[in-house]
Amino acid sequence: MIESSQPSTLRAASVIALVVCLACASRGDRFNVDAVPKIILGYTTMVEVKELFGEPNTVRVWGSGGTQWGYVYEEETRRDTRSLAKIGRSIASIFGVHTYYPPVDIAYSNKTRDTLEVIFDHEGTVIDYTYERKEFPTHKVY
């Protein structure tokens, strides 16, 4: 029995098209979010925070002598079915396969933001910190 390689070839082409259609953008420097629990109030120093997370993105100096360091990292991943559909139709036409595609296209986006704020007293010891992770999934139909 002779089997056609057409379905596996189309499947491989679809995977390649999917990889091509994914886009990723980032802002800020990635920092080790797993190290956040290592911050100990009244004990951890500026030097230790810098060793754990690197240089801060923002530095605020307070009139009372305290300092606040900020770390922010954003990453956004996008997918667009319009590009995928065009690439898929082009690849399919090479093999003589005609495909039906929906009349709408969908763009997906997922943005993740990690924010760490560390507050030091006038001696450079941590007196407070906050860590927050937010996700912003969106989709657009057009």
GIWO-V746359 format. One record per residue. N is the residue number from 1. RES is the residue in one small letter. NEAR is the number of other ideal C-beta (glycine too) atoms within 12 Angstrom. Layout:
BEGIN
N&RES&NEAR / N&RES&NEAR
END
This chain:
BEGIN
1&m&3 / 2&i&5 / 3&e&8 / 4&s&12 / 5&s&12 / 6&q&17 / 7&p&14 / 8&s&13 / 9&t&19 / 10&l&25 / 11&r&17 / 12&a&16 / 13&a&27 / 14&s&25 / 15&v&18 / 16&i&18 / 17&a&26 / 18&l&21 / 19&v&16 / 20&v&19 / 21&c&26 / 22&l&22 / 23&a&20 / 24&c&17 / 25&a&15 / 26&s&17 / 27&r&17 / 28&g&24 / 29&d&20 / 30&r&21 / 31&f&29 / 32&n&20 / 33&v&23 / 34&d&15 / 35&a&24 / 36&v&25 / 37&p&14 / 38&k&21 / 39&i&33 / 40&i&19 / 41&l&18 / 42&g&15 / 43&y&16 / 44&t&29 / 45&t&23 / 46&m&27 / 47&v&13 / 48&e&20 / 49&v&35 / 50&k&22 / 51&e&16 / 52&l&28 / 53&f&36 / 54&g&18 / 55&e&17 / 56&p&28 / 57&n&24 / 58&t&18 / 59&v&20 / 60&r&17 / 61&v&15 / 62&w&15 / 63&g&8 / 64&s&13 / 65&g&15 / 66&g&22 / 67&t&29 / 68&q&27 / 69&w&36 / 70&g&27 / 71&y&35 / 72&v&27 / 73&y&28 / 74&e&25 / 75&e&25 / 76&e&24 / 77&t&22 / 78&r&24 / 79&r&27 / 80&d&25 / 81&t&27 / 82&r&24 / 83&s&22 / 84&l&32 / 85&a&26 / 86&k&19 / 87&i&26 / 88&g&30 / 89&r&24 / 90&s&21 / 91&i&26 / 92&a&25 / 93&s&15 / 94&i&16 / 95&f&22 / 96&g&12 / 97&v&19 / 98&h&11 / 99&t&21 / 100&y&10 / 101&y&18 / 102&p&15 / 103&p&11 / 104&v&13 / 105&d&20 / 106&i&22 / 107&a&25 / 108&y&23 / 109&s&22 / 110&n&22 / 111&k&22 / 112&t&25 / 113&r&23 / 114&d&31 / 115&t&27 / 116&l&38 / 117&e&28 / 118&v&40 / 119&i&31 / 120&f&34 / 121&d&22 / 122&h&15 / 123&e&14 / 124&g&22 / 125&t&25 / 126&v&33 / 127&i&26 / 128&d&21 / 129&y&30 / 130&t&19 / 131&y&26 / 132&e&18 / 133&r&20 / 134&k&16 / 135&e&16 / 136&f&16 / 137&p&16 / 138&t&16 / 139&h&17 / 140&k&16 / 141&v&14 / 142&y&12
END
